[in-house]
Amino acid sequence: MDKRSLRGLDLALAAAAAGALALSFWLNVRFGEVTLERISSDSMRVHVDFETFWRSAEAFLRGGDVYDTGAALENLNPPLWVLLSAPLGLLEPLTAYRVFVLLSVAATAGFVAWSAREARLSGGRAAAVSAAVLLSSPLLATLALGQIYPLLALGLVAAWAAQRRGREGLSGGLLGLVAAVKPSLLPVLLWPLVLGRWRALASALLSGAAATLLAAAAVGFGATLEWAGTLLGSSASPFWDNASLPATAARLFTENRFARPLALLPWMVPAAQLLGVALVLLTALRARHDPEAGLWALVAAALLASPIAWHNYLLLVVPGVVLLLARGRAAVAGLLLCLQLIPPQWPLLWQRGTALDTLMLSLYALILLLHWAALLPPRPPSSRRLTLRPGVE
């Protein structure tokens, strides 16, 4: 692509970023900024995800069933997270929630600053990214619900930074722990595999297995089997905030209460699952050509393939966006950051039940797909030499 075409593309991306920014501002003006109110709420029914694992933590401390606690939502977090979050069970629910919010904000500021330093991003740009992330819809919703994505992102950045310093054992060990806390991120273990970093891969498998077994022994193998059964029995929720490929197919092609299907094609859900697996494998192969961005592309691919990938999961690929910015791809990075500012009020515009509404309700899936496409390492030019005819030099 020549310089004129690249300049035109950058202008188009900048215009799209400005449009996303204007849309975010307009949505907040029209419907009000509700997420900050949810964060400050005293009702644990608002902080429903945190209440779920707080109840499990409290049940663990008193020797009860950690997956049968009477919480409003089923706990899909593995035993390792129950064990790690156990200290929060010593506090009253609301106090524990407030402490967790502070930890999450600190973790977010930490992983953004750390990734910016690793990518050698200038101070001004790093500050701008930090401000955008702290105001982003994924982070604010994460804080309101009390979810664990900032801590997972911090773990991924730590693994990435350790590998960049040649500390393969530490990098792999951290990747294994992240996957043990969030099994939907298991595809990140393909990163050391395709790069031939066998020490990192062995450390990842060992740390993940050891932590899982330790947690299973602590909470009880019966409870662990109960969790595994619940996890295996869960399906792709068609809720509009679920951005994965199987969830998008369920929303577009099956009967559901969130959107009018474009057509009744239930086979599209397993087809989307297979497509997700294919994207993971493609991304793993491409990661060999650009290990730096490859990890973050694999994270995005894992989210696309998972049955559940809430819009809030975008926090996990923010370090990849930082890397894009540091590499001079400011227009792409700016667009992705502006898209993350679109608030959860977006679905309120699309409630008439038309086909257009159904498509628009899948905006968050498109945003995740754009993150993956931007982070996917390009195929390198063929290294094969041209075969010349005899006598031609």
C-alpha positions as CSV (number, residue, x, y, z in Angstrom):
1,M,0.0,0.0,0.0
2,D,1.4,3.4,-1.1
3,K,1.8,6.4,1.2
4,R,-1.3,8.1,-0.2
5,S,-3.4,5.0,0.5
6,L,-2.0,4.7,4.0
7,R,-2.8,8.3,4.7
8,G,-6.3,7.9,3.5
9,L,-6.8,4.8,5.7
10,D,-5.5,6.7,8.7
11,L,-7.9,9.6,8.0
12,A,-10.8,7.1,7.8
13,L,-9.8,5.5,11.0
14,A,-9.4,8.8,12.8
15,A,-12.9,9.8,11.5
16,A,-14.3,6.5,12.8
17,A,-12.6,7.1,16.2
18,A,-14.1,10.6,16.3
19,G,-17.5,9.2,15.5
20,A,-17.2,6.6,18.3
21,L,-16.2,9.3,20.7
22,A,-19.1,11.5,19.8
23,L,-21.5,8.6,20.0
24,S,-20.3,7.8,23.5
25,F,-20.8,11.4,24.6
26,W,-24.3,11.5,23.1
27,L,-25.3,8.2,24.7
28,N,-24.2,9.4,28.1
29,V,-26.1,12.7,27.7
30,R,-29.3,11.1,26.4
31,F,-29.5,8.2,28.9
32,G,-27.3,9.5,31.8
33,E,-24.1,8.0,33.1
34,V,-25.5,5.1,35.1
35,T,-22.3,3.0,35.6
36,L,-20.8,5.4,38.1
37,E,-24.0,5.2,40.1
38,R,-23.8,1.4,40.1
39,I,-20.2,1.5,41.4
40,S,-21.3,3.7,44.3
41,S,-24.4,1.7,45.1
42,D,-24.7,0.1,48.5
43,S,-26.8,-2.8,47.1
44,M,-25.0,-6.0,46.6
45,R,-27.6,-7.0,44.0
46,V,-26.0,-4.4,41.8
47,H,-22.5,-5.9,42.4
48,V,-23.8,-9.3,41.5
49,D,-20.6,-10.9,40.2
50,F,-18.7,-9.9,43.3
51,E,-21.5,-11.1,45.6
52,T,-21.3,-14.5,43.9
53,F,-17.7,-15.1,44.6
54,W,-17.8,-13.4,48.0
55,R,-20.5,-15.9,49.0
56,S,-18.2,-18.7,47.8
57,A,-15.3,-17.2,49.8
58,E,-17.4,-16.9,52.9
59,A,-18.7,-20.5,52.5
60,F,-15.1,-21.8,52.1
61,L,-14.1,-20.1,55.4
62,R,-16.9,-21.7,57.3
63,G,-16.6,-25.1,55.6
64,G,-19.7,-24.9,53.5
65,D,-20.4,-25.8,49.9
66,V,-18.7,-23.1,47.8
67,Y,-20.9,-23.7,44.8
68,D,-24.2,-23.8,46.5
69,T,-24.4,-20.5,48.4
70,G,-27.8,-19.1,47.4
71,A,-26.2,-16.4,45.2
72,A,-28.2,-14.8,42.4
73,L,-25.8,-16.1,39.8
74,E,-24.1,-19.5,39.4
75,N,-20.4,-19.3,40.3
76,L,-18.4,-20.2,37.2
77,N,-15.1,-19.3,38.8
78,P,-12.8,-22.3,39.4
79,P,-11.8,-23.4,42.9
80,L,-8.4,-21.6,42.5
81,W,-10.3,-18.2,42.5
82,V,-12.3,-19.3,45.5
83,L,-9.1,-20.0,47.3
84,L,-7.4,-16.7,46.2
85,S,-10.4,-14.6,47.1
86,A,-11.0,-16.3,50.5
87,P,-9.6,-13.3,52.5
88,L,-12.4,-11.2,51.2
89,G,-14.8,-13.5,53.0
90,L,-13.5,-12.2,56.3
91,L,-15.1,-8.8,55.6
92,E,-18.7,-7.6,55.3
93,P,-19.9,-7.9,51.7
94,L,-20.0,-4.2,51.0
95,T,-16.7,-3.5,52.6
96,A,-15.1,-6.4,50.7
97,Y,-16.5,-5.0,47.5
98,R,-15.1,-1.5,48.2
99,V,-11.7,-3.1,48.9
100,F,-11.9,-5.1,45.7
101,V,-12.7,-2.1,43.6
102,L,-9.6,-0.3,44.9
103,L,-7.5,-3.3,44.1
104,S,-9.0,-3.5,40.6
105,V,-8.3,0.2,39.9
106,A,-4.7,-0.2,41.2
107,A,-4.3,-3.3,39.0
108,T,-5.6,-1.5,36.0
109,A,-3.3,1.5,36.5
110,G,-0.5,-1.0,37.1
111,F,-0.9,-3.2,34.0
112,V,-1.4,-0.1,31.7
113,A,1.7,1.6,33.0
114,W,3.7,-1.6,32.9
115,S,2.7,-2.5,29.3
116,A,3.5,1.1,28.3
117,R,6.9,0.9,29.9
118,E,7.6,-2.4,28.2
119,A,6.5,-1.1,24.8
120,R,8.5,2.1,25.4
121,L,5.5,4.3,24.9
122,S,6.1,8.0,25.6
123,G,4.8,9.5,28.8
124,G,2.2,11.7,27.2
125,R,0.7,8.8,25.2
126,A,0.8,6.5,28.2
127,A,-1.1,9.0,30.2
128,A,-3.7,9.4,27.4
129,V,-4.1,5.6,27.2
130,S,-4.5,5.4,31.0
131,A,-7.2,8.0,31.0
132,A,-9.1,6.3,28.2
133,V,-8.9,2.9,29.9
134,L,-10.0,4.3,33.3
135,L,-13.1,5.9,31.6
136,S,-13.8,2.9,29.3
137,S,-17.0,1.0,29.4
138,P,-15.3,-2.3,30.0
139,L,-13.5,-1.1,33.1
140,L,-16.4,0.8,34.6
141,A,-18.8,-2.1,34.1
142,T,-16.2,-4.4,35.5
143,L,-15.9,-2.3,38.7
144,A,-19.7,-2.1,39.0
145,L,-20.2,-5.8,38.8
146,G,-17.0,-6.7,40.7
147,Q,-15.3,-8.8,38.1
148,I,-11.7,-10.1,38.0
149,Y,-10.4,-8.9,34.6
150,P,-8.0,-6.3,35.8
151,L,-6.2,-8.9,37.9
152,L,-6.1,-11.3,34.9
153,A,-4.7,-8.6,32.7
154,L,-2.0,-7.8,35.2
155,G,-1.0,-11.5,35.2
156,L,-0.9,-11.6,31.4
157,V,1.3,-8.5,31.3
158,A,3.6,-10.0,34.0
159,A,4.0,-13.1,31.8
160,W,4.6,-11.1,28.7
161,A,7.2,-8.9,30.4
162,A,9.0,-11.9,31.9
163,Q,9.3,-13.6,28.5
164,R,10.7,-10.4,27.0
165,R,13.4,-10.6,29.6
166,G,14.2,-14.2,28.8
167,R,12.7,-15.6,32.0
168,E,10.8,-18.4,30.4
169,G,10.1,-20.4,33.5
170,L,8.5,-17.4,35.3
171,S,6.6,-16.4,32.1
172,G,5.1,-19.9,31.7
173,G,4.3,-20.2,35.3
174,L,2.3,-17.0,35.3
175,L,0.4,-18.0,32.1
176,G,-0.5,-21.3,33.7
177,L,-1.9,-19.5,36.8
178,V,-3.9,-17.1,34.6
179,A,-5.4,-20.0,32.7
180,A,-6.2,-21.8,35.9
181,V,-8.1,-18.8,37.2
182,K,-9.9,-18.3,33.8
183,P,-10.1,-21.6,31.8
184,S,-11.4,-19.7,28.8
185,L,-7.9,-18.3,28.4
186,L,-6.3,-21.8,28.0
187,P,-5.5,-21.0,24.3
188,V,-2.8,-18.6,25.5
189,L,-0.7,-21.7,26.3
190,L,-0.3,-22.1,22.6
191,W,1.9,-19.1,22.7
192,P,5.0,-20.8,24.2
193,L,4.1,-24.0,22.2
194,V,4.3,-22.5,18.7
195,L,7.4,-20.5,19.6
196,G,9.2,-23.7,20.8
197,R,9.7,-22.3,24.3
198,W,9.5,-25.7,25.9
199,R,10.6,-24.5,29.4
200,A,7.8,-21.9,29.4
201,L,5.3,-24.5,28.2
202,A,6.3,-27.0,30.9
203,S,6.2,-24.3,33.6
204,A,2.7,-23.3,32.4
205,L,1.3,-26.8,32.5
206,L,3.0,-27.5,35.8
207,S,1.8,-24.4,37.6
208,G,-1.7,-24.6,36.2
209,A,-2.1,-28.2,37.1
210,A,-0.5,-27.8,40.6
211,A,-2.6,-24.7,41.5
212,T,-5.8,-26.4,40.3
213,L,-5.1,-29.6,42.3
214,L,-4.2,-27.6,45.4
215,A,-7.4,-25.6,45.1
216,A,-9.5,-28.7,44.5
217,A,-8.1,-30.3,47.6
218,A,-8.8,-27.2,49.6
219,V,-12.4,-26.6,48.6
220,G,-13.2,-30.3,48.1
221,F,-13.1,-32.6,45.1
222,G,-16.9,-32.9,45.2
223,A,-17.3,-29.1,44.9
224,T,-14.7,-29.1,42.1
225,L,-16.7,-31.7,40.1
226,E,-19.8,-29.6,40.7
227,W,-18.1,-26.6,39.3
228,A,-16.8,-28.6,36.3
229,G,-20.3,-29.9,35.6
230,T,-21.8,-26.4,35.7
231,L,-19.1,-25.1,33.4
232,L,-19.5,-27.9,30.9
233,G,-23.3,-27.4,31.0
234,S,-23.1,-23.7,30.3
235,S,-24.1,-22.5,26.8
236,A,-23.4,-19.4,24.7
237,S,-25.7,-16.8,26.2
238,P,-27.3,-14.6,23.5
239,F,-27.3,-11.6,25.7
240,W,-26.1,-8.6,23.7
241,D,-23.1,-7.9,26.0
242,N,-21.7,-11.4,25.1
243,A,-19.3,-10.7,22.3
244,S,-18.0,-14.2,21.4
245,L,-18.7,-15.9,18.1
246,P,-21.0,-18.6,19.5
247,A,-23.0,-16.1,21.4
248,T,-23.4,-13.9,18.4
249,A,-24.6,-16.8,16.3
250,A,-27.1,-17.7,19.1
251,R,-28.3,-14.1,19.1
252,L,-28.7,-13.9,15.3
253,F,-29.9,-17.4,14.5
254,T,-31.8,-18.9,17.4
255,E,-34.9,-18.1,19.4
256,N,-33.9,-15.9,22.4
257,R,-35.4,-13.2,24.5
258,F,-32.8,-10.6,23.7
259,A,-33.2,-10.1,19.9
260,R,-35.3,-11.2,17.0
261,P,-33.3,-13.8,15.0
262,L,-32.5,-13.0,11.4
263,A,-33.3,-16.7,10.6
264,L,-33.8,-19.9,12.6
265,L,-30.5,-21.7,11.9
266,P,-29.4,-23.3,15.2
267,W,-26.6,-25.2,13.4
268,M,-24.9,-21.8,13.1
269,V,-23.9,-22.0,16.8
270,P,-21.7,-25.1,16.5
271,A,-20.4,-23.7,13.2
272,A,-19.4,-20.5,15.1
273,Q,-17.7,-22.6,17.7
274,L,-15.7,-24.4,15.0
275,L,-14.9,-21.0,13.4
276,G,-13.6,-19.8,16.8
277,V,-11.3,-22.8,17.1
278,A,-10.0,-22.1,13.6
279,L,-9.3,-18.5,14.5
280,V,-7.4,-19.6,17.6
281,L,-5.2,-22.0,15.5
282,L,-4.7,-19.4,12.8
283,T,-3.6,-16.9,15.4
284,A,-1.3,-19.3,17.1
285,L,0.5,-20.0,13.7
286,R,0.7,-16.3,13.0
287,A,2.1,-15.6,16.5
288,R,5.4,-17.2,15.4
289,H,6.0,-14.2,13.1
290,D,5.4,-11.6,15.8
291,P,5.6,-13.0,19.3
292,E,5.2,-9.6,20.9
293,A,1.7,-9.0,19.4
294,G,1.0,-12.7,19.1
295,L,0.1,-13.2,22.7
296,W,-2.5,-10.4,22.7
297,A,-3.9,-11.7,19.4
298,L,-4.3,-15.1,21.0
299,V,-6.1,-13.6,24.0
300,A,-8.6,-11.9,21.6
301,A,-9.0,-15.2,19.6
302,A,-9.6,-17.1,22.9
303,L,-12.4,-14.6,23.7
304,L,-14.0,-15.0,20.3
305,A,-14.0,-18.8,20.6
306,S,-15.3,-18.9,24.2
307,P,-19.1,-19.4,24.8
308,I,-19.0,-16.4,27.1
309,A,-16.9,-13.3,26.4
310,W,-18.6,-10.2,28.0
311,H,-17.7,-6.9,26.6
312,N,-15.8,-6.2,29.8
313,Y,-13.2,-8.8,28.7
314,L,-11.7,-6.2,26.4
315,L,-9.6,-5.1,29.3
316,L,-7.5,-8.2,28.6
317,V,-6.4,-6.9,25.2
318,V,-5.6,-3.3,26.2
319,P,-1.8,-4.1,26.5
320,G,-2.0,-5.2,22.9
321,V,-3.5,-1.8,22.0
322,V,-0.7,-0.1,23.9
323,L,1.8,-2.1,21.8
324,L,0.1,-1.0,18.5
325,L,0.3,2.6,19.6
326,A,4.0,2.3,20.5
327,R,4.6,0.8,17.0
328,G,3.3,3.9,15.4
329,R,-0.2,2.5,14.5
330,A,-1.8,5.5,16.3
331,A,-5.0,5.6,14.1
332,V,-5.8,1.9,14.7
333,A,-5.0,2.2,18.5
334,G,-7.0,5.4,18.8
335,L,-10.1,3.8,17.1
336,L,-9.9,0.7,19.4
337,L,-9.7,2.9,22.5
338,C,-12.6,5.1,21.4
339,L,-14.7,2.1,20.7
340,Q,-14.1,0.9,24.2
341,L,-15.7,4.2,25.4
342,I,-19.2,3.3,24.0
343,P,-21.3,2.8,27.1
344,P,-23.7,-0.1,27.9
345,Q,-26.6,2.2,27.0
346,W,-26.1,1.4,23.3
347,P,-28.6,-1.5,23.3
348,L,-31.4,0.9,24.5
349,L,-31.4,2.4,21.0
350,W,-32.3,-0.9,19.4
351,Q,-35.4,-2.4,21.0
352,R,-37.9,-2.4,18.2
353,G,-37.3,-6.0,17.2
354,T,-36.3,-5.4,13.6
355,A,-33.5,-7.1,11.7
356,L,-31.5,-3.9,11.9
357,D,-31.9,-3.9,15.7
358,T,-30.6,-7.5,15.9
359,L,-27.5,-6.5,13.9
360,M,-26.9,-3.4,15.9
361,L,-27.1,-5.3,19.2
362,S,-24.1,-7.2,18.1
363,L,-21.8,-4.1,18.1
364,Y,-19.8,-5.4,21.0
365,A,-19.0,-8.6,19.0
366,L,-17.8,-6.4,16.1
367,I,-15.6,-4.4,18.5
368,L,-13.9,-7.6,19.8
369,L,-13.4,-8.9,16.2
370,L,-11.7,-5.6,15.3
371,H,-9.4,-5.9,18.2
372,W,-8.4,-9.4,17.1
373,A,-7.9,-8.3,13.4
374,A,-5.7,-5.3,14.5
375,L,-3.5,-7.5,16.7
376,L,-3.2,-10.5,14.3
377,P,0.3,-10.6,13.0
378,P,0.4,-10.3,9.2
379,R,1.6,-13.2,7.1
380,P,5.2,-12.5,6.2
381,P,6.1,-12.2,2.5
382,S,7.1,-15.4,0.8
383,S,10.8,-16.2,1.2
384,R,10.8,-18.5,-1.8
385,R,13.0,-17.3,-4.7
386,L,11.6,-17.1,-8.2
387,T,12.6,-20.0,-10.4
388,L,14.2,-18.6,-13.5
389,R,14.2,-20.2,-16.9
390,P,17.5,-21.6,-18.1
391,G,19.7,-18.9,-19.5
392,V,17.9,-16.2,-17.6
393,E,19.9,-14.3,-14.9
